[in-house]
Amino acid sequence: MKLRELAAAVAALTLTASPVIAQAAETELSRTAAPVAGESQFGGDSTLLLILAVLLIGGGIALLASNKSDKPASP
């Protein structure tokens, strides 16, 4: 019974102490941002891609909505 109480006390102490230890380690290890040598040519304005996607989705919906060839399978 004492071992179970001791294990619970150690677990509670670990849970309360770990954020304090992590915060102390964070202040000691100051991280700096890596320098950017060159940016990607594909990043930035994607207006053309958005317009193309809207047109393709709209065209697909229009084709599905105008499909009037629903004939019964049996004569």
PQR file of N, CA, C, O and H, with PARSE charges and radii, in Angstrom:
ATOM      1  N   MET A   1       0.825  -1.184   0.000 -0.4000 1.5000
ATOM      2  CA  MET A   1       0.000   0.000   0.000 -0.0000 2.0000
ATOM      3  C   MET A   1       0.871   1.249   0.000  0.5500 1.7000
ATOM      4  O   MET A   1       0.535   2.235  -0.657 -0.5500 1.4000
ATOM      5  N   LYS A   2       1.970   1.223   0.719 -0.4000 1.5000
ATOM      6  CA  LYS A   2       2.857   2.381   0.779 -0.0000 2.0000
ATOM      7  C   LYS A   2       3.507   2.636  -0.577  0.5500 1.7000
ATOM      8  O   LYS A   2       3.724   3.785  -0.961 -0.5500 1.4000
ATOM      9  H   LYS A   2       2.242   0.422   1.253  0.4000 1.0000
ATOM     10  N   LEU A   3       3.817   1.555  -1.303 -0.4000 1.5000
ATOM     11  CA  LEU A   3       4.437   1.703  -2.605 -0.0000 2.0000
ATOM     12  C   LEU A   3       3.479   2.393  -3.579  0.5500 1.7000
ATOM     13  O   LEU A   3       3.913   3.201  -4.400 -0.5500 1.4000
ATOM     14  H   LEU A   3       3.640   0.621  -0.991  0.4000 1.0000
ATOM     15  N   ARG A   4       2.203   2.089  -3.499 -0.4000 1.5000
ATOM     16  CA  ARG A   4       1.199   2.704  -4.360 -0.0000 2.0000
ATOM     17  C   ARG A   4       1.075   4.200  -4.057  0.5500 1.7000
ATOM     18  O   ARG A   4       0.955   5.009  -4.976 -0.5500 1.4000
ATOM     19  H   ARG A   4       1.851   1.433  -2.832  0.4000 1.0000
ATOM     20  N   GLU A   5       1.104   4.564  -2.791 -0.4000 1.5000
ATOM     21  CA  GLU A   5       1.031   5.975  -2.410 -0.0000 2.0000
ATOM     22  C   GLU A   5       2.291   6.719  -2.834  0.5500 1.7000
ATOM     23  O   GLU A   5       2.220   7.870  -3.264 -0.5500 1.4000
ATOM     24  H   GLU A   5       1.201   3.907  -2.044  0.4000 1.0000
ATOM     25  N   LEU A   6       3.432   6.072  -2.715 -0.4000 1.5000
ATOM     26  CA  LEU A   6       4.687   6.679  -3.124 -0.0000 2.0000
ATOM     27  C   LEU A   6       4.712   6.900  -4.645  0.5500 1.7000
ATOM     28  O   LEU A   6       5.182   7.935  -5.119 -0.5500 1.4000
ATOM     29  H   LEU A   6       3.490   5.137  -2.365  0.4000 1.0000
ATOM     30  N   ALA A   7       4.209   5.934  -5.391 -0.4000 1.5000
ATOM     31  CA  ALA A   7       4.162   6.059  -6.849 -0.0000 2.0000
ATOM     32  C   ALA A   7       3.237   7.200  -7.262  0.5500 1.7000
ATOM     33  O   ALA A   7       3.547   7.942  -8.194 -0.5500 1.4000
ATOM     34  H   ALA A   7       3.827   5.094  -5.006  0.4000 1.0000
ATOM     35  N   ALA A   8       2.106   7.347  -6.578 -0.4000 1.5000
ATOM     36  CA  ALA A   8       1.186   8.438  -6.881 -0.0000 2.0000
ATOM     37  C   ALA A   8       1.811   9.792  -6.551  0.5500 1.7000
ATOM     38  O   ALA A   8       1.614  10.758  -7.287 -0.5500 1.4000
ATOM     39  H   ALA A   8       1.854   6.745  -5.820  0.4000 1.0000
ATOM     40  N   ALA A   9       2.547   9.871  -5.474 -0.4000 1.5000
ATOM     41  CA  ALA A   9       3.196  11.129  -5.093 -0.0000 2.0000
ATOM     42  C   ALA A   9       4.293  11.502  -6.089  0.5500 1.7000
ATOM     43  O   ALA A   9       4.444  12.673  -6.436 -0.5500 1.4000
ATOM     44  H   ALA A   9       2.707   9.086  -4.875  0.4000 1.0000
ATOM     45  N   VAL A  10       5.054  10.519  -6.547 -0.4000 1.5000
ATOM     46  CA  VAL A  10       6.110  10.786  -7.530 -0.0000 2.0000
ATOM     47  C   VAL A  10       5.494  11.232  -8.860  0.5500 1.7000
ATOM     48  O   VAL A  10       6.020  12.131  -9.516 -0.5500 1.4000
ATOM     49  H   VAL A  10       4.931   9.567  -6.265  0.4000 1.0000
ATOM     50  N   ALA A  11       4.392  10.614  -9.256 -0.4000 1.5000
ATOM     51  CA  ALA A  11       3.727  10.993 -10.496 -0.0000 2.0000
ATOM     52  C   ALA A  11       3.185  12.418 -10.409  0.5500 1.7000
ATOM     53  O   ALA A  11       3.302  13.184 -11.365 -0.5500 1.4000
ATOM     54  H   ALA A  11       3.965   9.883  -8.723  0.4000 1.0000
ATOM     55  N   ALA A  12       2.597  12.776  -9.278 -0.4000 1.5000
ATOM     56  CA  ALA A  12       2.080  14.134  -9.109 -0.0000 2.0000
ATOM     57  C   ALA A  12       3.211  15.158  -9.114  0.5500 1.7000
ATOM     58  O   ALA A  12       3.070  16.235  -9.694 -0.5500 1.4000
ATOM     59  H   ALA A  12       2.502  12.153  -8.501  0.4000 1.0000
ATOM     60  N   LEU A  13       4.325  14.832  -8.476 -0.4000 1.5000
ATOM     61  CA  LEU A  13       5.469  15.733  -8.461 -0.0000 2.0000
ATOM     62  C   LEU A  13       6.050  15.910  -9.862  0.5500 1.7000
ATOM     63  O   LEU A  13       6.445  17.013 -10.240 -0.5500 1.4000
ATOM     64  H   LEU A  13       4.440  13.958  -8.005  0.4000 1.0000
ATOM     65  N   THR A  14       6.100  14.840 -10.618 -0.4000 1.5000
ATOM     66  CA  THR A  14       6.613  14.906 -11.984 -0.0000 2.0000
ATOM     67  C   THR A  14       5.720  15.778 -12.861  0.5500 1.7000
ATOM     68  O   THR A  14       6.216  16.582 -13.651 -0.5500 1.4000
ATOM     69  H   THR A  14       5.779  13.944 -10.312  0.4000 1.0000
ATOM     70  N   LEU A  15       4.426  15.624 -12.728 -0.4000 1.5000
ATOM     71  CA  LEU A  15       3.494  16.407 -13.537 -0.0000 2.0000
ATOM     72  C   LEU A  15       3.541  17.890 -13.198  0.5500 1.7000
ATOM     73  O   LEU A  15       3.348  18.730 -14.078 -0.5500 1.4000
ATOM     74  H   LEU A  15       4.022  14.971 -12.086  0.4000 1.0000
ATOM     75  N   THR A  16       3.791  18.220 -11.948 -0.4000 1.5000
ATOM     76  CA  THR A  16       3.848  19.630 -11.580 -0.0000 2.0000
ATOM     77  C   THR A  16       5.207  20.253 -11.870  0.5500 1.7000
ATOM     78  O   THR A  16       5.284  21.460 -12.100 -0.5500 1.4000
ATOM     79  H   THR A  16       3.947  17.538 -11.233  0.4000 1.0000
ATOM     80  N   ALA A  17       6.263  19.478 -11.866 -0.4000 1.5000
ATOM     81  CA  ALA A  17       7.601  20.028 -12.054 -0.0000 2.0000
ATOM     82  C   ALA A  17       8.014  20.115 -13.519  0.5500 1.7000
ATOM     83  O   ALA A  17       8.867  20.935 -13.860 -0.5500 1.4000
ATOM     84  H   ALA A  17       6.200  18.498 -11.678  0.4000 1.0000
ATOM     85  N   SER A  18       7.443  19.302 -14.386 -0.4000 1.5000
ATOM     86  CA  SER A  18       7.908  19.267 -15.777 -0.0000 2.0000
ATOM     87  C   SER A  18       7.680  20.584 -16.528  0.5500 1.7000
ATOM     88  O   SER A  18       8.560  20.956 -17.303 -0.5500 1.4000
ATOM     89  H   SER A  18       6.751  18.636 -14.109  0.4000 1.0000
ATOM     90  N   PRO A  19       6.577  21.320 -16.365 -0.5600 1.5000
ATOM     91  CA  PRO A  19       6.473  22.601 -17.071  0.2800 2.0000
ATOM     92  C   PRO A  19       7.508  23.624 -16.601  0.5500 1.7000
ATOM     93  O   PRO A  19       7.998  24.420 -17.401 -0.5500 1.4000
ATOM     94  N   VAL A  20       7.838  23.607 -15.330 -0.4000 1.5000
ATOM     95  CA  VAL A  20       8.830  24.541 -14.803 -0.0000 2.0000
ATOM     96  C   VAL A  20      10.205  24.224 -15.391  0.5500 1.7000
ATOM     97  O   VAL A  20      10.950  25.132 -15.760 -0.5500 1.4000
ATOM     98  H   VAL A  20       7.439  22.961 -14.679  0.4000 1.0000
ATOM     99  N   ILE A  21      10.534  22.958 -15.474 -0.4000 1.5000
ATOM    100  CA  ILE A  21      11.824  22.553 -16.041 -0.0000 2.0000
ATOM    101  C   ILE A  21      11.871  22.887 -17.532  0.5500 1.7000
ATOM    102  O   ILE A  21      12.900  23.342 -18.030 -0.5500 1.4000
ATOM    103  H   ILE A  21       9.929  22.221 -15.174  0.4000 1.0000
ATOM    104  N   ALA A  22      10.785  22.669 -18.234 -0.4000 1.5000
ATOM    105  CA  ALA A  22      10.749  22.972 -19.668 -0.0000 2.0000
ATOM    106  C   ALA A  22      10.884  24.466 -19.919  0.5500 1.7000
ATOM    107  O   ALA A  22      11.546  24.872 -20.874 -0.5500 1.4000
ATOM    108  H   ALA A  22       9.949  22.299 -17.830  0.4000 1.0000
ATOM    109  N   GLN A  23      10.273  25.284 -19.086 -0.4000 1.5000
ATOM    110  CA  GLN A  23      10.378  26.731 -19.251 -0.0000 2.0000
ATOM    111  C   GLN A  23      11.798  27.198 -18.963  0.5500 1.7000
ATOM    112  O   GLN A  23      12.298  28.095 -19.641 -0.5500 1.4000
ATOM    113  H   GLN A  23       9.734  24.954 -18.310  0.4000 1.0000
ATOM    114  N   ALA A  24      12.438  26.624 -17.998 -0.4000 1.5000
ATOM    115  CA  ALA A  24      13.817  26.998 -17.696 -0.0000 2.0000
ATOM    116  C   ALA A  24      14.753  26.595 -18.830  0.5500 1.7000
ATOM    117  O   ALA A  24      15.684  27.330 -19.159 -0.5500 1.4000
ATOM    118  H   ALA A  24      12.031  25.895 -17.447  0.4000 1.0000
ATOM    119  N   ALA A  25      14.515  25.451 -19.419 -0.4000 1.5000
ATOM    120  CA  ALA A  25      15.354  25.008 -20.532 -0.0000 2.0000
ATOM    121  C   ALA A  25      15.118  25.886 -21.761  0.5500 1.7000
ATOM    122  O   ALA A  25      16.036  26.101 -22.552 -0.5500 1.4000
ATOM    123  H   ALA A  25      13.759  24.853 -19.152  0.4000 1.0000
ATOM    124  N   GLU A  26      13.914  26.387 -21.924 -0.4000 1.5000
ATOM    125  CA  GLU A  26      13.595  27.223 -23.073 -0.0000 2.0000
ATOM    126  C   GLU A  26      14.330  28.556 -23.012  0.5500 1.7000
ATOM    127  O   GLU A  26      14.774  29.067 -24.040 -0.5500 1.4000
ATOM    128  H   GLU A  26      13.168  26.212 -21.281  0.4000 1.0000
ATOM    129  N   THR A  27      14.460  29.116 -21.826 -0.4000 1.5000
ATOM    130  CA  THR A  27      15.144  30.390 -21.704 -0.0000 2.0000
ATOM    131  C   THR A  27      16.656  30.243 -21.907  0.5500 1.7000
ATOM    132  O   THR A  27      17.309  31.181 -22.364 -0.5500 1.4000
ATOM    133  H   THR A  27      14.099  28.700 -20.991  0.4000 1.0000
ATOM    134  N   GLU A  28      17.206  29.099 -21.580 -0.4000 1.5000
ATOM    135  CA  GLU A  28      18.637  28.878 -21.755 -0.0000 2.0000
ATOM    136  C   GLU A  28      18.996  28.661 -23.219  0.5500 1.7000
ATOM    137  O   GLU A  28      20.056  29.098 -23.666 -0.5500 1.4000
ATOM    138  H   GLU A  28      16.675  28.337 -21.209  0.4000 1.0000
ATOM    139  N   LEU A  29      18.146  28.006 -23.952 -0.4000 1.5000
ATOM    140  CA  LEU A  29      18.422  27.701 -25.349 -0.0000 2.0000
ATOM    141  C   LEU A  29      17.682  28.705 -26.227  0.5500 1.7000
ATOM    142  O   LEU A  29      16.547  28.461 -26.637 -0.5500 1.4000
ATOM    143  H   LEU A  29      17.284  27.650 -23.589  0.4000 1.0000
ATOM    144  N   SER A  30      18.314  29.807 -26.506 -0.4000 1.5000
ATOM    145  CA  SER A  30      17.666  30.805 -27.354 -0.0000 2.0000
ATOM    146  C   SER A  30      17.853  30.402 -28.803  0.5500 1.7000
ATOM    147  O   SER A  30      18.980  30.264 -29.281 -0.5500 1.4000
ATOM    148  H   SER A  30      19.236  30.005 -26.173  0.4000 1.0000
ATOM    149  N   ARG A  31      16.754  30.216 -29.492 -0.4000 1.5000
ATOM    150  CA  ARG A  31      16.793  29.789 -30.878 -0.0000 2.0000
ATOM    151  C   ARG A  31      16.725  31.003 -31.788  0.5500 1.7000
ATOM    152  O   ARG A  31      15.993  31.957 -31.520 -0.5500 1.4000
ATOM    153  H   ARG A  31      15.839  30.328 -29.104  0.4000 1.0000
ATOM    154  N   THR A  32      17.480  30.956 -32.843 -0.4000 1.5000
ATOM    155  CA  THR A  32      17.444  32.034 -33.817 -0.0000 2.0000
ATOM    156  C   THR A  32      16.896  31.487 -35.129  0.5500 1.7000
ATOM    157  O   THR A  32      17.029  30.301 -35.428 -0.5500 1.4000
ATOM    158  H   THR A  32      18.074  30.182 -33.060  0.4000 1.0000
ATOM    159  N   ALA A  33      16.281  32.370 -35.901 -0.4000 1.5000
ATOM    160  CA  ALA A  33      15.714  31.961 -37.168 -0.0000 2.0000
ATOM    161  C   ALA A  33      16.824  31.769 -38.191  0.5500 1.7000
ATOM    162  O   ALA A  33      17.822  32.490 -38.191 -0.5500 1.4000
ATOM    163  H   ALA A  33      16.173  33.334 -35.657  0.4000 1.0000
ATOM    164  N   ALA A  34      16.635  30.789 -39.056 -0.4000 1.5000
ATOM    165  CA  ALA A  34      17.619  30.532 -40.103 -0.0000 2.0000
ATOM    166  C   ALA A  34      17.465  31.581 -41.203  0.5500 1.7000
ATOM    167  O   ALA A  34      16.343  31.967 -41.531 -0.5500 1.4000
ATOM    168  H   ALA A  34      15.825  30.203 -39.056  0.4000 1.0000
ATOM    169  N   PRO A  35      18.553  32.036 -41.764 -0.5600 1.5000
ATOM    170  CA  PRO A  35      18.459  33.035 -42.832  0.2800 2.0000
ATOM    171  C   PRO A  35      17.874  32.417 -44.106  0.5500 1.7000
ATOM    172  O   PRO A  35      18.117  31.251 -44.415 -0.5500 1.4000
ATOM    173  N   VAL A  36      17.114  33.207 -44.821 -0.4000 1.5000
ATOM    174  CA  VAL A  36      16.492  32.755 -46.058 -0.0000 2.0000
ATOM    175  C   VAL A  36      17.359  33.204 -47.217  0.5500 1.7000
ATOM    176  O   VAL A  36      17.572  34.399 -47.419 -0.5500 1.4000
ATOM    177  H   VAL A  36      16.917  34.154 -44.570  0.4000 1.0000
ATOM    178  N   ALA A  37      17.859  32.238 -47.980 -0.4000 1.5000
ATOM    179  CA  ALA A  37      18.745  32.569 -49.095 -0.0000 2.0000
ATOM    180  C   ALA A  37      17.952  33.061 -50.301  0.5500 1.7000
ATOM    181  O   ALA A  37      18.327  34.045 -50.939 -0.5500 1.4000
ATOM    182  H   ALA A  37      17.686  31.267 -47.816  0.4000 1.0000
ATOM    183  N   GLY A  38      16.864  32.379 -50.609 -0.4000 1.5000
ATOM    184  CA  GLY A  38      16.046  32.778 -51.754 -0.0000 2.0000
ATOM    185  C   GLY A  38      14.641  32.240 -51.570  0.5500 1.7000
ATOM    186  O   GLY A  38      14.445  31.146 -51.041 -0.5500 1.4000
ATOM    187  H   GLY A  38      16.560  31.579 -50.091  0.4000 1.0000
ATOM    188  N   GLU A  39      13.685  33.003 -52.002 -0.4000 1.5000
ATOM    189  CA  GLU A  39      12.312  32.573 -51.851 -0.0000 2.0000
ATOM    190  C   GLU A  39      11.888  31.753 -53.061  0.5500 1.7000
ATOM    191  O   GLU A  39      12.481  31.847 -54.135 -0.5500 1.4000
ATOM    192  H   GLU A  39      13.844  33.892 -52.432  0.4000 1.0000
ATOM    193  N   SER A  40      10.866  30.960 -52.868 -0.4000 1.5000
ATOM    194  CA  SER A  40      10.345  30.138 -53.945 -0.0000 2.0000
ATOM    195  C   SER A  40       9.621  30.998 -54.967  0.5500 1.7000
ATOM    196  O   SER A  40       8.967  31.978 -54.610 -0.5500 1.4000
ATOM    197  H   SER A  40      10.383  30.884 -51.995  0.4000 1.0000
ATOM    198  N   GLN A  41       9.737  30.635 -56.227 -0.4000 1.5000
ATOM    199  CA  GLN A  41       9.063  31.381 -57.281 -0.0000 2.0000
ATOM    200  C   GLN A  41       7.573  31.041 -57.335  0.5500 1.7000
ATOM    201  O   GLN A  41       6.789  31.784 -57.924 -0.5500 1.4000
ATOM    202  H   GLN A  41      10.268  29.839 -56.517  0.4000 1.0000
ATOM    203  N   PHE A  42       7.183  29.927 -56.725 -0.4000 1.5000
ATOM    204  CA  PHE A  42       5.787  29.500 -56.795 -0.0000 2.0000
ATOM    205  C   PHE A  42       4.928  30.106 -55.699  0.5500 1.7000
ATOM    206  O   PHE A  42       3.702  30.021 -55.774 -0.5500 1.4000
ATOM    207  H   PHE A  42       7.821  29.323 -56.247  0.4000 1.0000
ATOM    208  N   GLY A  43       5.513  30.700 -54.708 -0.4000 1.5000
ATOM    209  CA  GLY A  43       4.746  31.286 -53.623 -0.0000 2.0000
ATOM    210  C   GLY A  43       4.185  32.632 -54.014  0.5500 1.7000
ATOM    211  O   GLY A  43       4.620  33.235 -54.995 -0.5500 1.4000
ATOM    212  H   GLY A  43       6.509  30.769 -54.646  0.4000 1.0000
ATOM    213  N   GLY A  44       3.219  33.101 -53.248 -0.4000 1.5000
ATOM    214  CA  GLY A  44       2.700  34.440 -53.491 -0.0000 2.0000
ATOM    215  C   GLY A  44       1.281  34.414 -54.026  0.5500 1.7000
ATOM    216  O   GLY A  44       0.415  33.715 -53.499 -0.5500 1.4000
ATOM    217  H   GLY A  44       2.866  32.611 -52.451  0.4000 1.0000
ATOM    218  N   ASP A  45       1.056  35.180 -55.071 -0.4000 1.5000
ATOM    219  CA  ASP A  45      -0.285  35.411 -55.603 -0.0000 2.0000
ATOM    220  C   ASP A  45      -0.810  34.165 -56.309  0.5500 1.7000
ATOM    221  O   ASP A  45      -0.166  33.649 -57.222 -0.5500 1.4000
ATOM    222  H   ASP A  45       1.759  35.748 -55.499  0.4000 1.0000
ATOM    223  N   SER A  46      -1.957  33.689 -55.894 -0.4000 1.5000
ATOM    224  CA  SER A  46      -2.555  32.503 -56.499 -0.0000 2.0000
ATOM    225  C   SER A  46      -3.946  32.814 -57.035  0.5500 1.7000
ATOM    226  O   SER A  46      -4.821  31.948 -57.019 -0.5500 1.4000
ATOM    227  H   SER A  46      -2.480  34.108 -55.152  0.4000 1.0000
ATOM    228  N   THR A  47      -4.159  34.030 -57.507 -0.4000 1.5000
ATOM    229  CA  THR A  47      -5.469  34.431 -58.009 -0.0000 2.0000
ATOM    230  C   THR A  47      -5.830  33.649 -59.258  0.5500 1.7000
ATOM    231  O   THR A  47      -6.975  33.223 -59.407 -0.5500 1.4000
ATOM    232  H   THR A  47      -3.448  34.734 -57.520  0.4000 1.0000
ATOM    233  N   LEU A  48      -4.883  33.453 -60.153 -0.4000 1.5000
ATOM    234  CA  LEU A  48      -5.154  32.718 -61.388 -0.0000 2.0000
ATOM    235  C   LEU A  48      -5.555  31.282 -61.083  0.5500 1.7000
ATOM    236  O   LEU A  48      -6.464  30.744 -61.714 -0.5500 1.4000
ATOM    237  H   LEU A  48      -3.953  33.799 -60.032  0.4000 1.0000
ATOM    238  N   LEU A  49      -4.889  30.663 -60.128 -0.4000 1.5000
ATOM    239  CA  LEU A  49      -5.215  29.295 -59.738 -0.0000 2.0000
ATOM    240  C   LEU A  49      -6.608  29.224 -59.119  0.5500 1.7000
ATOM    241  O   LEU A  49      -7.344  28.269 -59.365 -0.5500 1.4000
ATOM    242  H   LEU A  49      -4.150  31.100 -59.616  0.4000 1.0000
ATOM    243  N   LEU A  50      -6.970  30.211 -58.329 -0.4000 1.5000
ATOM    244  CA  LEU A  50      -8.298  30.252 -57.718 -0.0000 2.0000
ATOM    245  C   LEU A  50      -9.383  30.409 -58.771  0.5500 1.7000
ATOM    246  O   LEU A  50     -10.413  29.738 -58.702 -0.5500 1.4000
ATOM    247  H   LEU A  50      -6.372  30.987 -58.129  0.4000 1.0000
ATOM    248  N   ILE A  51      -9.167  31.288 -59.747 -0.4000 1.5000
ATOM    249  CA  ILE A  51     -10.148  31.493 -60.819 -0.0000 2.0000
ATOM    250  C   ILE A  51     -10.308  30.216 -61.637  0.5500 1.7000
ATOM    251  O   ILE A  51     -11.427  29.837 -61.984 -0.5500 1.4000
ATOM    252  H   ILE A  51      -8.331  31.833 -59.803  0.4000 1.0000
ATOM    253  N   LEU A  52      -9.198  29.551 -61.948 -0.4000 1.5000
ATOM    254  CA  LEU A  52      -9.250  28.309 -62.704 -0.0000 2.0000
ATOM    255  C   LEU A  52     -10.006  27.226 -61.948  0.5500 1.7000
ATOM    256  O   LEU A  52     -10.791  26.490 -62.545 -0.5500 1.4000
ATOM    257  H   LEU A  52      -8.289  29.859 -61.667  0.4000 1.0000
ATOM    258  N   ALA A  53      -9.780  27.121 -60.653 -0.4000 1.5000
ATOM    259  CA  ALA A  53     -10.480  26.117 -59.844 -0.0000 2.0000
ATOM    260  C   ALA A  53     -11.971  26.388 -59.798  0.5500 1.7000
ATOM    261  O   ALA A  53     -12.772  25.459 -59.901 -0.5500 1.4000
ATOM    262  H   ALA A  53      -9.142  27.719 -60.169  0.4000 1.0000
ATOM    263  N   VAL A  54     -12.358  27.657 -59.646 -0.4000 1.5000
ATOM    264  CA  VAL A  54     -13.786  28.002 -59.609 -0.0000 2.0000
ATOM    265  C   VAL A  54     -14.437  27.686 -60.942  0.5500 1.7000
ATOM    266  O   VAL A  54     -15.551  27.164 -60.977 -0.5500 1.4000
ATOM    267  H   VAL A  54     -11.707  28.411 -59.562  0.4000 1.0000
ATOM    268  N   LEU A  55     -13.757  27.996 -62.044 -0.4000 1.5000
ATOM    269  CA  LEU A  55     -14.317  27.705 -63.370 -0.0000 2.0000
ATOM    270  C   LEU A  55     -14.458  26.201 -63.602  0.5500 1.7000
ATOM    271  O   LEU A  55     -15.466  25.756 -64.151 -0.5500 1.4000
ATOM    272  H   LEU A  55     -12.852  28.420 -62.016  0.4000 1.0000
ATOM    273  N   LEU A  56     -13.470  25.423 -63.195 -0.4000 1.5000
ATOM    274  CA  LEU A  56     -13.561  23.974 -63.374 -0.0000 2.0000
ATOM    275  C   LEU A  56     -14.666  23.361 -62.526  0.5500 1.7000
ATOM    276  O   LEU A  56     -15.397  22.488 -62.995 -0.5500 1.4000
ATOM    277  H   LEU A  56     -12.651  25.785 -62.750  0.4000 1.0000
ATOM    278  N   ILE A  57     -14.791  23.800 -61.309 -0.4000 1.5000
ATOM    279  CA  ILE A  57     -15.855  23.276 -60.438 -0.0000 2.0000
ATOM    280  C   ILE A  57     -17.218  23.687 -60.981  0.5500 1.7000
ATOM    281  O   ILE A  57     -18.146  22.879 -61.009 -0.5500 1.4000
ATOM    282  H   ILE A  57     -14.198  24.509 -60.927  0.4000 1.0000
ATOM    283  N   GLY A  58     -17.343  24.934 -61.410 -0.4000 1.5000
ATOM    284  CA  GLY A  58     -18.616  25.393 -61.985 -0.0000 2.0000
ATOM    285  C   GLY A  58     -18.970  24.641 -63.255  0.5500 1.7000
ATOM    286  O   GLY A  58     -20.133  24.297 -63.467 -0.5500 1.4000
ATOM    287  H   GLY A  58     -16.589  25.591 -61.387  0.4000 1.0000
ATOM    288  N   GLY A  59     -17.975  24.379 -64.108 -0.4000 1.5000
ATOM    289  CA  GLY A  59     -18.223  23.613 -65.330 -0.0000 2.0000
ATOM    290  C   GLY A  59     -18.652  22.189 -65.032  0.5500 1.7000
ATOM    291  O   GLY A  59     -19.538  21.652 -65.696 -0.5500 1.4000
ATOM    292  H   GLY A  59     -17.030  24.658 -63.935  0.4000 1.0000
ATOM    293  N   GLY A  60     -18.031  21.576 -64.042 -0.4000 1.5000
ATOM    294  CA  GLY A  60     -18.426  20.218 -63.655 -0.0000 2.0000
ATOM    295  C   GLY A  60     -19.832  20.164 -63.113  0.5500 1.7000
ATOM    296  O   GLY A  60     -20.578  19.232 -63.412 -0.5500 1.4000
ATOM    297  H   GLY A  60     -17.310  22.012 -63.503  0.4000 1.0000
ATOM    298  N   ILE A  61     -20.204  21.146 -62.322 -0.4000 1.5000
ATOM    299  CA  ILE A  61     -21.579  21.189 -61.792 -0.0000 2.0000
ATOM    300  C   ILE A  61     -22.579  21.418 -62.921  0.5500 1.7000
ATOM    301  O   ILE A  61     -23.652  20.816 -62.933 -0.5500 1.4000
ATOM    302  H   ILE A  61     -19.597  21.903 -62.079  0.4000 1.0000
ATOM    303  N   ALA A  62     -22.226  22.292 -63.874 -0.4000 1.5000
ATOM    304  CA  ALA A  62     -23.119  22.554 -64.999 -0.0000 2.0000
ATOM    305  C   ALA A  62     -23.306  21.306 -65.856  0.5500 1.7000
ATOM    306  O   ALA A  62     -24.417  21.037 -66.314 -0.5500 1.4000
ATOM    307  H   ALA A  62     -21.354  22.781 -63.864  0.4000 1.0000
ATOM    308  N   LEU A  63     -22.242  20.543 -66.078 -0.4000 1.5000
ATOM    309  CA  LEU A  63     -22.361  19.311 -66.864 -0.0000 2.0000
ATOM    310  C   LEU A  63     -23.207  18.274 -66.140  0.5500 1.7000
ATOM    311  O   LEU A  63     -24.010  17.581 -66.766 -0.5500 1.4000
ATOM    312  H   LEU A  63     -21.340  20.761 -65.706  0.4000 1.0000
ATOM    313  N   LEU A  64     -23.037  18.163 -64.849 -0.4000 1.5000
ATOM    314  CA  LEU A  64     -23.833  17.198 -64.095 -0.0000 2.0000
ATOM    315  C   LEU A  64     -25.298  17.605 -64.017  0.5500 1.7000
ATOM    316  O   LEU A  64     -26.178  16.743 -64.035 -0.5500 1.4000
ATOM    317  H   LEU A  64     -22.385  18.726 -64.341  0.4000 1.0000
ATOM    318  N   ALA A  65     -25.573  18.895 -63.931 -0.4000 1.5000
ATOM    319  CA  ALA A  65     -26.954  19.365 -63.815 -0.0000 2.0000
ATOM    320  C   ALA A  65     -27.685  19.291 -65.145  0.5500 1.7000
ATOM    321  O   ALA A  65     -28.902  19.107 -65.157 -0.5500 1.4000
ATOM    322  H   ALA A  65     -24.859  19.595 -63.916  0.4000 1.0000
ATOM    323  N   SER A  66     -26.988  19.428 -66.260 -0.4000 1.5000
ATOM    324  CA  SER A  66     -27.651  19.438 -67.558 -0.0000 2.0000
ATOM    325  C   SER A  66     -27.719  18.068 -68.190  0.5500 1.7000
ATOM    326  O   SER A  66     -28.126  17.956 -69.346 -0.5500 1.4000
ATOM    327  H   SER A  66     -25.999  19.578 -66.250  0.4000 1.0000
ATOM    328  N   ASN A  67     -27.342  17.037 -67.492 -0.4000 1.5000
ATOM    329  CA  ASN A  67     -27.374  15.676 -68.031 -0.0000 2.0000
ATOM    330  C   ASN A  67     -28.822  15.176 -68.029  0.5500 1.7000
ATOM    331  O   ASN A  67     -29.319  14.698 -67.009 -0.5500 1.4000
ATOM    332  H   ASN A  67     -27.011  17.128 -66.553  0.4000 1.0000
ATOM    333  N   LYS A  68     -29.505  15.293 -69.198 -0.4000 1.5000
ATOM    334  CA  LYS A  68     -30.923  14.898 -69.308 -0.0000 2.0000
ATOM    335  C   LYS A  68     -31.085  13.531 -69.924  0.5500 1.7000
ATOM    336  O   LYS A  68     -32.206  13.165 -70.276 -0.5500 1.4000
ATOM    337  H   LYS A  68     -29.101  15.681 -70.027  0.4000 1.0000
ATOM    338  N   SER A  69     -30.042  12.766 -70.071 -0.4000 1.5000
ATOM    339  CA  SER A  69     -30.142  11.461 -70.721 -0.0000 2.0000
ATOM    340  C   SER A  69     -30.373  10.347 -69.716  0.5500 1.7000
ATOM    341  O   SER A  69     -29.813   9.260 -69.856 -0.5500 1.4000
ATOM    342  H   SER A  69     -29.132  13.063 -69.785  0.4000 1.0000
ATOM    343  N   ASP A  70     -31.180  10.602 -68.718 -0.4000 1.5000
ATOM    344  CA  ASP A  70     -31.520   9.576 -67.745 -0.0000 2.0000
ATOM    345  C   ASP A  70     -32.631   8.700 -68.311  0.5500 1.7000
ATOM    346  O   ASP A  70     -33.815   9.016 -68.192 -0.5500 1.4000
ATOM    347  H   ASP A  70     -31.634  11.486 -68.604  0.4000 1.0000
ATOM    348  N   LYS A  71     -32.231   7.605 -68.921 -0.4000 1.5000
ATOM    349  CA  LYS A  71     -33.210   6.681 -69.496 -0.0000 2.0000
ATOM    350  C   LYS A  71     -33.320   5.456 -68.577  0.5500 1.7000
ATOM    351  O   LYS A  71     -32.331   5.034 -67.977 -0.5500 1.4000
ATOM    352  H   LYS A  71     -31.269   7.348 -69.018  0.4000 1.0000
ATOM    353  N   PRO A  72     -34.489   4.910 -68.475 -0.5600 1.5000
ATOM    354  CA  PRO A  72     -34.631   3.711 -67.635  0.2800 2.0000
ATOM    355  C   PRO A  72     -33.858   2.540 -68.244  0.5500 1.7000
ATOM    356  O   PRO A  72     -33.736   2.440 -69.465 -0.5500 1.4000
ATOM    357  N   ALA A  73     -33.344   1.673 -67.404 -0.4000 1.5000
ATOM    358  CA  ALA A  73     -32.552   0.535 -67.860 -0.0000 2.0000
ATOM    359  C   ALA A  73     -33.417  -0.508 -68.528  0.5500 1.7000
ATOM    360  O   ALA A  73     -32.948  -1.184 -69.445 -0.5500 1.4000
ATOM    361  H   ALA A  73     -33.443   1.755 -66.412  0.4000 1.0000
ATOM    362  N   SER A  74     -34.670  -0.671 -68.106 -0.4000 1.5000
ATOM    363  CA  SER A  74     -35.566  -1.660 -68.708 -0.0000 2.0000
ATOM    364  C   SER A  74     -36.546  -0.969 -69.640  0.5500 1.7000
ATOM    365  O   SER A  74     -37.031   0.115 -69.316 -0.5500 1.4000
ATOM    366  H   SER A  74     -35.051  -0.123 -67.361  0.4000 1.0000
ATOM    367  N   PRO A  75     -36.861  -1.578 -70.821 -0.5600 1.5000
ATOM    368  CA  PRO A  75     -37.779  -0.946 -71.784  0.2800 2.0000
ATOM    369  C   PRO A  75     -39.222  -0.965 -71.359  0.5500 1.7000
ATOM    370  O   PRO A  75     -40.085  -0.467 -72.081 -0.5500 1.4000
TER
END
